[in-house]
Amino acid sequence: MSDMMAARHGDGADPAGYDPNAGESNGKGEKKKKVVALLSGGLDSQLAVRMMQERGFEVSAVAIKTPFCDFDCGRGCGFEIRERADDLNVDLKTVYLGDEYVEMLKNPKYGRGAGFNPCIDCRAMMFGAAKKRMEEIGAEFVISGEVLGQRPMSQHGPALRTIEKESHLEGKIVRPLSAALLPATDPERDGLIRREDMGTIRGRTRRAQLRMAEQYAIEDPPNAGGGCLLTDPQFGRKTRDLFDHTETPTINDIDLLKVGRHFRFDELTKLVTGRNKDENGVIAALALPGDVLLEARDHMGPVSVIRGDSDGDNTITDYHVSLAASITLRYSDAPKDQDAKWAVTVRRVRDSREGGGNAAAAAEHVIHAEPAPDESYARFRIK
């Protein structure tokens, strides 16, 4: 067994260098066969690419963005994805799953995980995008860095088979890190790959992958944590609240989920308050016509936005504004002396330009309120 194969099978062999020309043409000059890789930027998908390159395949990568998993988000799923593609010497196509992803999330066929994550439906959509790319470039099959048993919802045997079926890629998905433990695929039956060249990695440990990273000279291998916000319990609760109260959330609604503290006043009305200067800027930029923006006039603190009925009816009442003003002051530098009232600037956004950097042009007035005591607003907090 070679050093590289030993690492794949977890026996702790010494490192061996990656040879990009291994298996290139078997001495007869045949053109390399193509495969498409789902590239997340994580270590496992990089290793899957290296393994296929080592076997002489030309790899073309597809990176998936969704409203909840952006490969520029820095959370792990696709951090520095373009740099990773360059390091791997593969071409990269970016696919954005937007409105269709939101529509799927409303009622995922295979349910959700512990957060709000529809992992099986999500993976099927991603492989569907990879299938389209496979057909475009005439590739033989699709690969991914999935490891058998690594993730409880989407990487056990039945889930992997379901994903293949839903993406119409039955027999055409190779998972090189675990392929020797999985049923034979069409490429194996057709002699394009050999089972003995594939890995037997399973479970959540990363020891074998880290040894392979050293052998393939992959520097600074990324952490194992995923980048999908929907797997985060707190974010999942905010997302569930949004989908429970909005028939079809917009990308703007989803972007607002990613910042601030969230409060649900009633079925139609919510409040978001910024936690820092950057979030304040995002909240102001995301404000839509009909939204109400609030800031403490004389003290440092958050920008807050009240969002009401998405159909445009004026459902934001004086009660909502008064409550939002008190919560805004609670998170500001305003003294919390009992019975002390402070000025809050209130601006109702009248057109889209007013939220995005020109909110001061909106209809503006000032009200006075007391900073909210904890017991008065805690029941509205989504956390």
N, C-alpha and C positions, 0 to 999 in steps of 0.2 A: 504494500500500500504506500502511495506517495505521501510526502509530508502534507501536501494540500488536502488530499483526500482524508488523511488521518485527522486533520482539524475538523473536516466536515462531519466525521464520525465521532468526534469528541474524545480522542485518545491523548491529546496534549503533545502532539509531535512538534519538532522544532520548525521555525518559520522557513518558508521557501518563497522565492520571488515570483511575482506574477509575470508571465510571458505573454504579451499581447499578440504574438504571432503563432501561439500554439494552435495546431489544428487548422491553420488558415487555408491551405489548399491541397493538402496531402501530396504535394510534389507535382501535381498535374495541372495546376493553374485554374481549377474550377472556381467559379464565383461563389463567394460566401452566401449561405442562405440567411434570410432575414428573420428576426423575431422582434416582437414589440414588447417592451417592458413598461409596466406601471411603476413609475419612479416617484417615490415620495420624498426622497432626500434622506430618509432614515438609513441606518446601516444595513438592514436586511435587504432592502431593494438594491442597494449598491452591490452587495455580495452576489445577489442573483444575477445581476448584469455581468459582473466579473466572471462568474462561473460559465455563463453562456459564451462570453468572448473567448475564454480559455478553450472552449470546445469548437471554436472556429466560426461562430455565428456573428453576423453583423446585427448590432442591437440598435433599434430606434426607440426612443423613450417618449412616453406620454405622461404629463403631470396634470393632475386634476385639481382644480380650484372649486370650492363651493362657498356659499355665503358664510359657512361656519368653519371652514378649514382652508385658509389662505396660505399658500406656500411662501408668502412673505411675512407671515405673522410671527415667526420666531418661536413658535411653541414646539417645534420638533418634527411635525409631519412633513414639512417641505422646506425647512429653513435652508436658505442659500441653495435652492434647487438648481439655479442656472450654473452656479459654480460646481455643484456636484456633477451635473451633466458634462461640463467641460472636463472635469477631472477624469470622468469615465470615457471621454472621447465618443460621446453619442450625440446624435441630433435630438432636439427636444421640441415636442409640440405641446402647447398648453391648451387644455380644454376647460372651459368654465361651465359648470352646471348651476344655473341660476334659478329662473322661474320654475323649471321642471323639477328641480330639487325641492323647492318650497312646496310645490304641489304634492310630491311624493311624501314629504314629511307630515302633511296633514293626516294621512292615514296609511302608514307603511304596511305593506302586505305581511311582513314577517315580524312586526312589532318593534319595540324599542328595548334598549338596555336599561341599566340602572339610572342613567341620566335621561336624556331625550334622544338618544342616539339610535338611529335605525340602521344598524351596521350591515345587516344582510342586504337590505334594499339598496343601501348606499354603495356597497361593493359591487352589486350587480350593475348599477348604473355606471360605475367606473370601468368595469370590464366591458360594458357595452361600448363605451367610448374607445377603449383599446381595440375592440373587434373592428370598429369602423376604420381605425388607423391601419390595422392589419390588412384589411381588404384594400385600402388605398395604395399601400406600398408593396403588396404581394408577399407579405410575410407568411411564415409557416405556422406560427403559433404565438401565444401570449405568455409572458412570464411575470411572476410577481415575487416579492420577498416574503410572502406569508409563511409562517411556521406553524406546523400542526400543533394545536393545543396552546398557542401563545395567548390568544385572546378568547375569552369564554363564550362570546356570542357568535363570532363570525369565523373562527378558525378551528372548529372541531370538524370531524369528518362529514357528518350530514350537512352542516352549513356550507362547507366548501362545495359539496355536490349541488346544493340548492343554488348557490351563486353561479355555478357553471350553467345550470339549466336556465336560470332567469336571464342570463346574458347571451344565451344561445351559443355557448362556447364549450359544449360538452366534448370532452376529449382533447380540447385545444388549449387548455391552461396548464402550464408546467410551473411548479413551485420548487425550484431547484434545491432549496435548503432542506426540504422534507420529502422530496419526490420519491426517494427509495422506500419510504414508509406508506406511500399513497398508491391507489390503484394505477395501473399502467395507463398512459395517455396515448393518443394517436402518434405523436412524435416518437415515443418509445417503440410502439408496435411497428412503425414504419422504418425503424432503424436510424432515425435522425439523432437520437440520444440513447445513451446506455444507462441502465439502472445503476450499475456500479460506479458511474461518474457522478451520481446524484447524492445529496446529503440525507442524513438520518436524524436531523435535529428536531426535537420536539420540546414543548413546554416553554416556560417563561425564563429559564436561565439563559444568560448571554455569553457564557464562557466560550463555547465553540465559535460563536460569531466574532468575539474579540480576538481569538487566535487567528481566525481567517482574515480579519482586518489587518493584523500585523503582517501576515504572509502576503496579502495583496497590496501592502504598503499604503493602506488607507489611513491617512493621518487624521487625528482628532475625531474618531468615530462619534457620531451624535448619540445622545442619550436615547433610551428606549421609549420614553414618553411620547404618546401620540399628540397630534396637534389639533384634533377635532374638539371644538369648544363644547359640543353637545355631550361629550362624555364627562364633563365637569358637573358635579351635582348642583352647585349653586347656579351656574349658567343654565343648566337644564331646567331648573325651577322657573327661571325668568322666561325661558323659551316656552315652557308649558303654559305659563300664564298668558303670554302673547297669543299663542294658538287657541287657547280656550276662549279668548275674548275678541279675536279678530278672524273673520272668515278666511281671508287670504292675506297674510302679512306681506308687506312689501320689503324690498331690499333695504329701504330706508328704515323701516321698523326694526329689521334685524341688525342693521348697523348700530342703531340706538341701544340695542341689548348689550353691546360690547363695552359700553362705558357707563359709569355712574352707579349711584344707588337707585333702586327702583321701588316705587310705591304704587299700589293699586287702590285707588279711591273708591271706585264702583265699577260696574260692568263696562262702562264706556270710557272711563277716565283714569289716566295714570300720570305719575310724576317721575321724572328722572333728575337727579341732582349730581353735578360734577364732583369728582374727588380731588382734582388738581387742575392746574392751568391748562394742560393739554386736553383733558376731558372737557373742560369748559368750552374750549374752542371747537371741539367736535360737536358738542351739543348745540351750540349756536349755529354751526354750519348745517346741521341736520334738521333744524326747525323748519316746519312746513306751514303753508297758509292755514290759519285757524289755530295753530299752536300758540301758547302763551309762554313767554320767557320772563324769568324773574332773577333779580340780583339785589343783594343788599347794597343800598346806595352809598353808605358811608363806611363800610367795613369790607375787608377782604373776605372772600367766601366763594361759594359755588355759583355757577350759572345753572338754573333749573329750567326745565321745560314741562309744561302740562300739555298732554295730548288727549284730545277727546274723540268723538265719534269720527271714524274715518270717512263716513259718507258726507261729511261737511256740515252737518247740523251743529248749531252752536250749543253744545252740551256742557261747556265749561262755565260753571256758575261762580257767583261771588264767594260762595262757601269754598269751592275748590281753590280759588285764588288765595283766599285768606289762609287756608290750611297750608297751601304750598309756600306762602310767604313765611309762615312760622317755621316750617321745616327748613327752608332755605337759611333763615337766620340761625337756626339750631346748629348748622354746620359751618357757620361763618365765624369771624372773630368778634362779632358783636357780644358785649357783656351779657351774661345770662342772669342779671339781677331780676329779682321778682318784681313784676308789675312794670318793668321798663319796656318801652316800645321803641322800635327803630324803623327807619325808612327802608322800604323795598321798592325798587323800580319794576314796574310791570309793563311788558310790551306784548301786544297781540300782533302776531305776524300776519300781514295782509297779502304778501305775494312772496314767491320763492326767493327773490333776491334779498329780502329782508333777513331771512335766517342765515344765509350764507355770507356773513361778513358785513351786512348792512342792517343788522337787526335794530340799530338805533333809529332807523327811519320808520319803524313800525309805530302804530298808535301806542302812545306811552303815557302812563300816569304813575303816581306814587301813592302807596298806601303805607300805613304804619301797623306793625304787628309785634307781638312778643315772641321771642325764641320759644319753640315748642318744647315742653317738658317731655322726657322720654315716654312716659306712660300715655301721652296723648297721640302719638303717631306710630308707635311700635307695631300696632296691629295692622297697619297698612303696608309695612315693609315686606318686600319679596326677598327672602334670603334662605 
